Amino acid sequence: MACTTGPVTSTLNNEEIHRYSRHLIMPEVGIEGQQKLKAAKVLCVGAGGLGAPLAMYLAAAGVGTLGLLDFDVVDVTNLQRQIIHGTKDIGKKKIDSAFETLTDINPHVNLIRHEVALTSENALDIIKDYDIVVDGTDNFPTRYLVNDACVLLGKPNVYGSIFRFEGQVTVLCTEEGPCYRCLYPEPPPPGLVPSCAEGGVLGILPGTVGLLQATETVKLILGIGKPLIGRLMIYNALDMDFRFFKVRRDPAWAPGTPHPTIKKLIDYQEFCGVPHASEAPAPVAAPVPEITVKELKAKLDRKENFVLVDVREVHEHQICNLPEAKLIPLGTLPQRLSELNPADEIVVHCRSGVRSGKACGVLKEAGFKNVWNVKGGILAWSDEVDPSVPKY
């Protein structure tokens, strides 16, 4: 679904001339450059951590048509970094919240809402109407999808990514430059790279990376400066360090070559090894038995003889914990098996139940027989047993 605020012409009226005056007095921009910005059509894929700052600054800069693609809702945990949303927007669709903020920043921008998930079925139809795509996504299937659609349509892709204290920015899919597959020919194994929800992210980091993406987008529109084409910029916020690496273009990816690798859009969930939401999880030979948090609470109340193990990290344990649990972070578990008795009943928990499930697998492979995973982890404990335990 897409809806717009109306048509846009590249002619500047008096109010716009006044609004963009600091641009107009720069010889590198001027009236002609500002008209280029007003005539430009840019698609922001995602209205989250990266999409928030880049959309706000592109709107403020006067990009005439700004497409917003997102289908998520605002959660309180978003507000630490997604500055386009506020406390009043919790529970609201991100695309609606972003629309309100951007309209307030610059009512002259033509905003187009795409309240859909980007898929192989709709990507080409959506992207074809834009001049530039800015990738603010946080998962590998969508990154490869955006890349391949941009390659097939000949649209520049301003790419950014963030994790903890590090960000990456580059410009992909230009006529002379590399694409995402030149940078990462194959996706990492599923689960190897944690998401921001699992690994965390410094709230300020997406602001820096999103603004760099916005800067590259404006440079492309104006045709000025030296865009990050063929260069990957890596930013380390802890060291305040910017490093640049050359990325060579592999001509095999591009259409028009004798045997192009990218011929059509594919199933990117399958390509990245990620199961579809509609698919049942693959069966496992020996599933780890689970107990609910209420069953765990009952066992603790009855003072049953078992060992409760918390496999989260130390800093997570400091946020909230169950006093009865022994802290053994998952990464150290193989080296600390001697601290546990294979004859004991062992119940394992983490934040949500994913890492504890892996820990149970490690224990069972090591010969532990009576092992249980706490379904939903400490988040479920907060929801169903003790609301005073903070959620993170």
C-alpha positions in Angstrom: 0.0 0.0 0.0 1.3 3.4 -0.9 -0.1 6.9 -0.4 1.3 10.3 -1.2 0.9 13.9 0.0 0.6 15.3 -3.5 2.6 16.3 -6.6 5.8 18.3 -6.5 7.4 20.6 -9.0 11.1 21.6 -9.0 10.3 25.3 -9.0 11.1 27.0 -5.7 8.6 29.4 -4.3 9.5 32.3 -2.0 9.0 30.4 1.2 11.2 27.6 0.0 13.9 30.1 -1.1 13.8 31.5 2.4 13.8 28.0 4.0 16.8 26.8 2.0 18.7 30.1 2.0 21.8 28.5 3.6 21.9 26.1 0.7 21.3 28.7 -1.9 24.2 30.9 -0.9 26.6 28.0 -1.3 28.0 27.9 -4.9 28.1 24.1 -4.8 24.3 24.0 -4.3 22.7 27.3 -5.3 19.2 27.5 -7.0 20.1 24.8 -9.5 21.2 22.4 -6.9 18.2 23.0 -4.7 16.0 22.4 -7.6 17.8 19.1 -8.2 17.0 18.2 -4.6 13.4 19.1 -5.0 13.1 17.0 -8.2 14.8 14.0 -6.6 12.9 10.9 -5.5 14.5 8.8 -2.7 13.2 5.6 -1.1 14.2 5.0 2.6 13.8 1.3 3.3 13.1 1.2 7.0 12.0 3.9 9.5 14.0 2.6 12.4 17.5 3.3 13.7 19.1 4.3 10.4 15.9 5.4 8.7 15.0 7.9 11.4 18.0 10.3 11.1 18.5 9.9 7.4 14.8 10.6 6.5 14.7 13.6 8.9 17.8 15.2 7.3 16.7 14.4 3.7 13.4 16.0 4.4 15.0 19.0 6.0 17.4 19.3 3.0 14.5 19.6 0.6 14.5 16.2 -1.2 11.2 16.6 -3.1 9.8 13.1 -2.9 10.7 10.8 0.0 9.4 7.3 0.1 9.1 5.5 3.5 8.9 1.7 3.5 8.1 0.1 6.9 5.5 -2.1 8.4 6.6 -2.3 12.1 5.1 -0.5 15.1 6.9 1.8 17.6 8.2 -0.1 20.7 9.5 1.6 23.9 12.9 -0.1 23.2 13.1 1.8 19.9 13.2 5.2 21.5 16.8 4.9 22.7 17.9 5.5 19.0 15.0 6.0 16.7 14.6 9.7 17.2 11.9 10.2 14.6 9.5 8.6 17.1 8.5 9.7 20.6 7.0 8.3 23.7 3.5 9.4 22.5 4.0 7.1 19.5 4.4 3.8 21.3 2.2 1.3 19.7 1.7 3.4 16.6 2.8 2.3 13.2 6.3 3.6 12.5 5.4 4.8 9.1 2.6 7.0 10.6 4.8 8.4 13.3 7.6 9.1 10.8 5.0 10.8 8.5 3.9 13.2 11.2 7.5 14.1 12.2 8.7 14.6 8.6 5.6 16.7 7.7 6.4 18.9 10.7 10.1 19.3 9.6 9.2 20.2 6.0 5.7 20.4 4.7 7.0 20.9 1.2 8.2 17.3 0.9 6.0 14.8 -1.0 5.9 11.8 1.4 5.0 8.4 0.0 4.1 5.7 2.5 4.7 2.0 1.6 3.3 0.1 4.5 4.5 -3.3 3.3 7.3 -5.7 3.8 9.7 -5.6 0.9 9.6 -8.8 -1.0 10.7 -10.3 -4.3 7.2 -9.9 -5.6 6.9 -6.1 -4.9 10.5 -4.8 -4.8 11.0 -4.0 -8.5 7.6 -2.3 -8.7 8.3 -0.1 -5.7 11.9 0.8 -6.4 11.5 1.6 -10.1 9.8 4.9 -9.3 12.8 6.3 -7.3 16.1 7.7 -8.3 18.1 6.5 -5.2 17.4 3.8 -2.6 18.8 4.2 1.0 19.1 0.9 2.8 18.3 1.2 6.5 17.4 -2.4 7.1 18.8 -4.7 9.8 18.7 -8.2 8.2 20.5 -10.0 5.5 17.6 -11.2 3.4 16.4 -7.7 2.8 19.9 -6.3 2.2 20.4 -8.8 -0.6 16.9 -8.1 -1.9 17.5 -4.4 -2.0 20.9 -4.9 -3.7 19.6 -7.2 -6.4 16.6 -5.0 -7.2 18.9 -1.9 -7.4 21.3 -3.8 -9.7 18.5 -4.9 -12.0 16.9 -1.5 -12.1 20.2 0.5 -12.3 19.4 2.5 -9.0 22.2 3.6 -6.6 22.0 2.0 -3.2 23.3 4.0 -0.2 24.1 1.2 2.3 24.5 1.5 6.0 24.7 -1.0 8.9 25.3 -0.8 12.6 26.2 -3.1 15.5 27.1 -2.1 19.1 29.8 0.6 18.5 30.6 0.1 14.8 28.9 1.2 11.6 29.5 0.8 7.9 28.6 3.0 5.0 29.2 2.8 1.3 27.5 3.6 -2.0 26.6 0.5 -4.1 25.0 -0.4 -7.5 26.2 2.7 -9.4 27.1 2.1 -13.1 30.8 2.1 -12.3 30.8 0.8 -8.7 30.5 -2.5 -6.8 27.3 -4.0 -5.4 26.6 -5.6 -2.0 27.5 -9.0 -3.4 30.9 -7.7 -4.4 31.3 -6.8 -0.7 29.6 -9.9 0.8 29.3 -12.6 -1.9 27.6 -15.0 0.5 25.5 -14.4 3.6 26.8 -15.5 7.0 25.5 -18.7 8.5 22.1 -18.1 10.2 22.5 -16.9 13.8 26.2 -16.1 13.5 25.7 -12.3 13.5 23.4 -11.2 16.3 20.8 -8.6 15.8 20.7 -5.3 17.7 18.1 -6.8 19.9 20.5 -9.6 20.8 23.8 -7.8 20.8 22.8 -4.2 21.5 23.7 -0.9 19.8 24.9 2.4 21.1 21.9 4.7 20.7 23.9 7.5 19.1 25.6 5.2 16.5 22.7 5.1 14.0 22.5 8.8 14.1 26.1 9.1 12.9 25.7 6.4 10.3 22.3 7.6 9.1 23.6 11.1 8.7 26.5 9.8 6.6 24.0 7.9 4.4 22.0 11.1 4.1 25.2 13.0 3.2 26.1 10.5 0.5 22.5 10.7 -0.9 22.6 14.5 -1.2 26.0 14.4 -2.9 24.7 11.9 -5.4 21.7 14.1 -6.2 23.8 17.2 -6.5 26.6 15.5 -8.4 29.3 17.0 -6.1 32.2 15.8 -4.0 33.6 12.2 -3.9 30.9 9.7 -3.0 31.8 6.4 -1.3 31.7 4.5 -4.5 34.1 1.6 -4.4 35.0 2.5 -0.8 33.7 1.0 2.4 33.8 3.3 5.4 34.0 1.7 8.8 33.3 3.8 11.8 34.3 2.8 15.4 32.6 5.1 17.9 34.7 3.9 20.8 37.9 5.0 19.2 36.4 7.8 17.1 38.1 6.1 14.2 37.1 6.2 10.5 38.7 3.7 8.2 38.3 3.2 4.5 38.7 0.1 2.4 38.6 -0.3 -1.3 35.8 -2.5 -2.7 36.4 -3.8 -6.2 33.5 -4.3 -8.6 32.9 -7.8 -9.8 31.5 -7.4 -13.3 29.9 -10.9 -13.1 27.1 -9.5 -10.9 25.9 -6.9 -13.4 23.2 -7.3 -16.1 24.6 -7.0 -19.6 27.6 -9.2 -19.0 27.8 -12.5 -20.8 26.7 -14.5 -17.8 25.4 -12.2 -15.1 25.0 -13.6 -11.6 22.0 -11.4 -10.8 19.3 -12.3 -13.4 16.1 -12.0 -11.3 15.0 -11.7 -7.7 15.0 -14.9 -5.8 13.8 -16.3 -2.4 16.2 -14.3 -0.1 15.0 -16.1 3.1 16.1 -19.4 1.6 19.3 -17.8 0.2 20.2 -16.6 3.7 19.1 -19.8 5.4 16.3 -18.1 7.3 13.0 -20.0 7.7 9.9 -18.3 6.5 7.5 -17.2 9.2 4.8 -19.6 7.8 7.2 -22.5 7.9 7.3 -24.9 10.8 10.8 -25.1 12.3 12.9 -28.0 11.1 12.6 -31.0 13.3 15.5 -31.8 15.5 16.6 -35.3 16.5 16.5 -34.8 20.2 14.6 -31.7 21.2 15.4 -30.1 24.5 12.5 -30.3 26.9 11.1 -27.0 28.1 9.4 -25.7 31.2 7.4 -22.5 31.5 8.4 -19.7 33.9 5.3 -20.6 36.1 6.5 -24.2 36.3 10.0 -22.9 37.3 8.4 -20.6 39.9 6.6 -23.6 41.4 9.8 -25.7 41.5 11.5 -22.8 43.4 8.6 -22.4 45.8 8.7 -26.1 46.5 12.5 -25.9 47.1 13.1 -28.8 44.7 16.7 -30.0 44.4 17.9 -28.7 41.0 20.5 -26.3 39.6 19.3 -23.1 37.8 21.8 -21.8 35.3 21.8 -18.3 33.8 23.7 -18.2 30.5 23.4 -14.5 29.8 26.3 -12.1 29.8 27.6 -10.4 33.0 26.3 -7.0 32.0 22.8 -8.5 31.4 22.9 -10.2 34.8 23.5 -6.8 36.3 20.3 -5.5 34.7 18.1 -8.1 36.3 18.6 -11.7 37.5 17.0 -14.6 39.5 19.0 -14.8 42.8 18.8 -18.6 42.7 20.6 -18.9 39.3 24.3 -19.6 38.8 25.8 -17.3 36.1 27.7 -19.1 33.4 27.7 -17.1 30.1 27.0 -19.3 27.1 30.4 -18.6 25.5 32.2 -19.9 28.6 30.0 -22.9 29.2 32.2 -25.5 27.4 35.1 -24.5 29.6 33.1 -24.5 32.8 31.2 -27.8 32.5 33.2 -29.1 35.5 31.3 -26.7 37.7 28.1 -28.7 37.0 27.2 -32.2 38.1 25.9 -34.5 35.3 23.8 -36.3 37.9 21.8 -33.1 38.8 18.7 -31.8 37.2 19.7 -28.6 35.4 17.3 -25.8 34.3 18.8 -23.2 32.0 17.5 -19.7 31.3 18.6 -16.6 29.3 16.8 -13.5 28.1 14.3 -15.1 25.7 15.0 -18.8 25.6 17.2 -18.9 22.5 20.7 -19.0 24.1 19.5 -21.2 26.9 18.3 -23.7 24.2 21.8 -23.7 22.7 23.3 -24.2 26.2 21.0 -27.2 26.8 22.3 -28.7 23.5 25.9 -28.2 24.7 25.1 -29.9 28.0 23.3 -32.8 26.4 26.2 -33.4 24.0 28.5 -33.4 27.1 26.5 -36.2 28.7 24.1 -34.3 30.9 20.8 -36.2 30.8 18.3 -34.2 32.9 18.3 -30.7 31.2 15.5 -28.3 30.8 15.2 -25.0 28.9 13.1 -22.2 30.4 10.7 -21.1 27.7 10.7 -17.4 27.1 13.5 -16.7 29.5 13.6 -13.8 31.9 11.4 -11.8 29.7 8.6 -14.3 30.2 9.4 -14.3 33.9 8.8 -10.5 34.0 5.5 -10.9 32.0 4.0 -13.9 33.8 5.6 -14.1 37.3 7.2 -10.9 38.6 6.5 -7.6 36.7 9.0 -5.9 39.0 11.8 -7.6 37.0 12.9 -5.0 34.3 12.7 -6.0 30.7 15.5 -5.1 28.2 
